[in-house]
């Protein structure tokens, strides 16, 4: 079955990420049947062209593509299974795309179950945050057969700027977890460097002007700069409103470190990053952008955040 504008998409999960993705598909001419347990999320999507439905069964009815965007693997499992779930109600050969970030083994199990039910499946977690979801500039890390990835490209092209096939089922989740472990390490390192520079009498802007074009350059500095001023669009300039929240980073690090443990990887920095964000997640910063880690570093260094 060929997928293009006019095709029907069942969308399960219309939250901060799923809502904008579903809306972009509707604006591009796809027929989007959207489901969410939160009435406000349904209403917001409906106002932008998504057809609201009240059950998963209704969302997947006649859908060529079924997309899930959910907070965790337990919810993905719940939505896939049961008489009212996706696997039991999707039409034969429908293409399932899970954009949630979940455990690699769970993603592989879900793909196997989908194939056993006569469906095609991809794991496709995203990078780019709420801003990228709204702008349609997300990056998708995709796991699954090459022909299925190719079939899904008309959908990925609407929701994002790039979709990279990372390998077979589960590979998309694997790359996402590795990327976010690295990102957490970067964000902490950038915060520590700013704190040290400030203690040594260097202004934030001066340090940024050098580091952003020197060997210390990275996304956590150039885009998500954790101090107010140097990057006006960074969360630090709006009281660390996300963005990508501490709670989500903590969740992703938990998944990454679970994989570290299973695979026996020597990941000292990853484990330390996990401790830092686990502690931060127990504070009132849990809903802030993960760059708020700088405030903790600054406070522990005797600086004002």
N, C-alpha and C positions, 0 to 999 in steps of 0.2 A: 504494500500500500504506500502510495506517494503522499508525503506530508508537505503541505504548503498553506498559504493564506486561504482561509475557507475551511480548513480542516478543524475538527472538533478536539479541544483539549480539555480534559478533566484536571482541575487543579485543586489539590488538597493541602490546605495550609496557607492562609492569606495574611500572614503576619508581616513584620517589618521587611522581610526579604521576599516572601512569596507574593504578598499583595502587589508590590510594584512590578514583579515579573509577570504576573497574571494580567495586570492592566496593560503592560506593553504589548503582550500578545494580542489582547483584544483590540488595541488601537491599530495593530498591524493587520487586522482582518481575520484573525482566528476566532472561532466560536469557543469561548471559554466558559466552562461550567465550573464555578468556584464553590468550594466548601470550606467552612471554618466553624469551630465551636463558638467563636466570639462574634456576637451579633454586630458589634461595631466594625470588625474587620470585613464582614460580609457587606455591610452597608457602604463602606468606603470603596470597596472593589466594584460594587454594583453601580455606584455613581460614575464610574469611569468605563463602563461598558462590559463588565463581567456579569454573566448570568448567575445570580445567586441560587444555590440549592441547599437543601437542609439535610441531605444524607450523602455519604460516600457513594452509595449505590447510584444515586442520581447524578453525581459528578462524573462517574466513569461510563454512564450509559451512552453507547454509541461513539465513545471517544477514540480517536486514532492514537492519541498520546495522553498518558496520565502522568502528571508531575506532582511529586510530593515535596513539600518544604516544611520540615517539622523540627522541633527543638532537640529531639534525641532518638536513639535507636529503638527504645521501648515503644514510642509512639508510631514509628515507622512500622514496626512489627504488628502493632495493634491495628493499624489502618490496612495493612496487607491481608490480614487473616480474618477468618470467620465468615459466616454466611452473608454478612452485609459488607464484607471487605472488598478490597481491590481485586485480589486474585480470583475471587469467586464471581465477580461481576463484570470485569473488563471483557471487551469483545475479543475474539480470537485474533492473535498476532498484534494486538495493541502494543505500543511501545511505552514502557514504564521508565521514567527518569526520576531518580531520587536525588534532589539537590541538597538534602540534609547532610550534616556532618555526623557520621556514626562510626562505630567500630568496623575495622576492615573485615573481620570474620563475619560480622552481621551483614555487611554489604554483600559479601560473597554468598552467604546463605540465602539472602533475599533474591539474588539473581538466579540461583539454582532453582528456587521454588517457582519463580516466575516462568522460567523455561519449562519446568515440569507442567505448568498450567497452560502451556501453549502461547506464552507471551514473550516479548523481547524486553530486555532490561539493561539499564545503564546506571552506574553510580556516577554522579556528577556534582560533587560539592563545589562551592563557589568561593571566589575571593573578590573583594571590592566593596563590601559593606553596603549599607542602606543607600548611600550616595550612588554607588555603582548600579544597584538594583533599579533605582529610579531613572537613572540616565541610560540604562541599557548598555552599560560598559563593563559588566562583570566578566571575570575570567572563570571558565569552567574547567575543572580537572576531571577527565572522563575515563571511566573504566568500563570495558565491554568490547564485544566483537567489532572489528573495524567497519563491517557493512552496516551494523546497527548505529554506530556513531555517525556514519555518513548520512543515514536516513534521518537522523535527528538534527542535522545541521540547520535546516530552515528555522527550527525552533531556537536553537542556540544563537543563531545570527540575530534574532530579534532581542533576546534577553541579555546578550553580552557582546563584548568586542572580540573575544577569543575563546575557542573551545579546543583543548589539547587532549588527544587520546594518550593516556599515560600507560596503557597496557590492558590486560584482561580485567574481568570483574574484580572489584576491590582496589584496583590500582589508583583510581581517582581519589578514593578516601585515603590511601596510603600517602599520596603526594600532598594532599591537603594537611594531614597531620604533621608530616615532616616540615612543610612550609610554615605552619603556625608555631611549631616548636622553635624554629629558627627565628621567626618574627618576634616571639616573646623574648628570646635571648637578645636580639637586636634592641628592642625597646627598652629593656632594662639597662643594657650597656650605654645607650644614648643618654638615658636619664643620669646614670652615674658620671658620664663624661661632662655633662652640663654642670652637675653639682661640683665636681672637682674644679672645673674651669672657674666657676663663680667663687669658690673658696680661695682660688689663687688670684682673684682680682680681675678676671677677664669677663667682659660683658657678654651676655647671651648672643647678641647679634654678631659680635666679632668672632666668637667661636663657631657659630653657624656658618658665617661667610667663608671660613676656611674649611671646616670639616665637610661641608656640603659639596665641595668640589675637590676634596682631597681623598685619601685612601679610606677614610672613615665614612664615606658617603653610603647611605642606604635609605630605603623607603621610610623606616621609622624616624629618620632625621629629616629628610627632604620633604616628606608629605605629612607625616604624623608627628611633627616636631612637638615635643612634650612641654616646652616652655612657651608662654605667650609672647607674641611679637614677630619672630622671624618668618613664620609661615602663617599669614593671616587666616587661611582657611582651615588650619589644624584645630582639633577639638580643644586644645589648651586655650584658645581664644574665645571659647563659649562655655567656660566652666566645665570642660571635659565631657560635654554631652556626646554620646556615641553617634556615629562611628561603630565601633566594635567593642562591646561592653566587657568589663572585667570578668563578669560571670560566664560569658561565652568563651573567652580565652581560657579561663580556668577549666571549663568543660573540655575544650579541645586538647589542652595540655594533659588532662587526665586520660583521654583516649590515646594520645601519643605516648605517654609514659607507660600505659598498659601494654602497648606494642613493644616499647623498649624492653620491658620486663620479659615478655614472651620470647623476644628474639635474642635476648642476652647482649644488648648493645651497651657499650660503655658511653653513657651520655651524662656526664657530670653536670655540664651546664644546663642541659635540658631538665634534669632533676632539680637543680637549684631554681630554675625559672618556675618550675611547678610549685615549689615551696613558696616562692615569692607571691605568686598569683593566688595560691590557695589561702595564704594569710590575708591578702588584700580582699579576697572575696568574702571574708568574714566581717568586713567593715562596711561603713555606709558608702564606700566607693564602689561597691559591687555593680551598681548600675551605670557607673561612669565609663568613659572610654578607657581602654586598657593603658593608654599613655599616661593616665593619672598616677601610674606607679612612680612618676617623677616626684609627686608630692610627698610620698612616703620616704623616698630617698633623700629629698631635701630636708624633711623634718628630722630624720635620723642623723643628718649631717649638721644640724644646727642652723639650717637656712630656712627662710620663709619659702613656702611652696609657690 
